[in-house]
Amino acid sequence: MFMKTFTAFIAAILFSPLMYANVEGSVGVSSDYFWRGTSQNAGNTALSAGLDFEKSGFYASVWASEVDFGDTAEWEYDLIGGYDLKLTDDFSIGGGVIQYNYDKGYDDVEEVFVNTVYKNTNIKYYVDTDNRDNAY
């Protein structure tokens, strides 16, 4: 399932106006990978990498990190897409979707989010698309 989604995501980027977008990448090593206050790598070092595309407020990203839940999953792969509307130099609003994927043993998880940015303050509200009562 992941490879099919990932391939479609990359094809959409390569054959779209995002092909001419601002592109940034990152590679990192961290002492642990935390998500919402919980270790995703059992307190171990985690490798991660990401690739971001942005054009005219639209953005798409792919990001991956090592995980260790004490079972067969070894990697998390996230696909992110959204739009940010800049209303003033200091204020913007936006929204998007994040899909969390794992290489083994887990179903994909998808969240939608809205956000607002004022100067250096960013507030986001996430809703799990499978369980609307579970928001962050």
N, C-alpha and C positions, 0 to 999 in steps of 0.2 A: 504494500500500500504506500509506504513512504516513497519508494523510488518512482512510482507513478506520479505522485503529487509533486515531488521534487523536480522531475523531468518536465512536467507541465509548467511549473513555476519558472524554471530556467528558460524554457522555450518562450514563455510570455515576455520575459525580459529581453531576450535576444531579438525577438521579432516585433518589438513595440517601440514607441518613442522613448521609453526608458533606456534604450540602447545608447542614446545620446545624452544621458543624464550625468549628474555628478556622481562619481563612484568613490567609495571609501572602503577600506578593508582593515581588519584587525586580526592579530594573533596574540594569544595571551597564555600565561601560566599563572595560576592563582593557588594560594595555599589551601583553598577549599572553594566549592561552588555552592553558594547559598541562594535560595529562592524563597522569598517571603518569610525569611527568618529560619528556614530549615535547610540543613546540609543536604545536598543532592549527591555528594561524593564521599560520604562516610568519614569526613574529616581528612581526606587525602587530597593531594595535589591534583588539580584539574587543568587539562589543556582545553583551550577554546579558540574558535575562529569565527569571523563574521564577514559578510559582504553586504554593503548598503548602497542603494541607488536612490537618487532624489532628483526630481525635476518638477518645477512649477507647483510645489506644495505636495505633489504625490510622491510616495516613497514605497520601496519594497526592500526587504532584507531577508537574508538567510543567515542563521547563526547555529553553531554546534558546540557542544561541550561534553566532556567525559562525565558519566554518572556512575554511581555505585550504590544500589539499593539493596545489596546483599543477594541479588538474584541474577538473571541472565542479561539484563539491560546493561549496556556499556556506553551508549551514546544517546544524547538528546539532540534533535534537529528541529529548529524553530523556523517557521515561515511567517513573515510579518508584512502587512501591507496597510496603507492608510493615506490620509490626506490631512494636511495642516493648512488652515486658512489664516494668513497673517492680516489682522485687522488694523493694527498700528505697529510702529516700531517696537513697542513694548508688550503688545497683547495679541495672542493668537488662540484659536480654537481648532479642534480636530477630532479625528476618530479613526478607527481601523479595526483590524482583526489579527489575531495571533493564533497560529496552529502549532501546538507542541507535539512532536513526534518522537518515538523511541525506536531503537533498532530491534528490540526483542521484547515480547511479552506484555506490551501495554497498548491500549487503544489510544488513538489520537485524541487530544483535548483541544478544544477551540474556544477562544474568548473574543468577545468584541469589547471595544473600549472607547470612551470619549475622554478628551483632555482639554485643559485650558492652561495657557502659559501667560504669566504676567511677570515681566522682567526676568529674574532668575528663579522664579517659583513655578513649578510644574505640578499640576494636580490631575491625576488620572483615576477613572472609575472603570473597573473591569467587571464583566458579566460572563460567566461560563455559559456557553450556548446550549449545553445539555441540562443544566440545572440553574435556572434563573434566580434561585434563592441564594446561590453561592457567589457573592460579589466581593470584590476587594477594592 
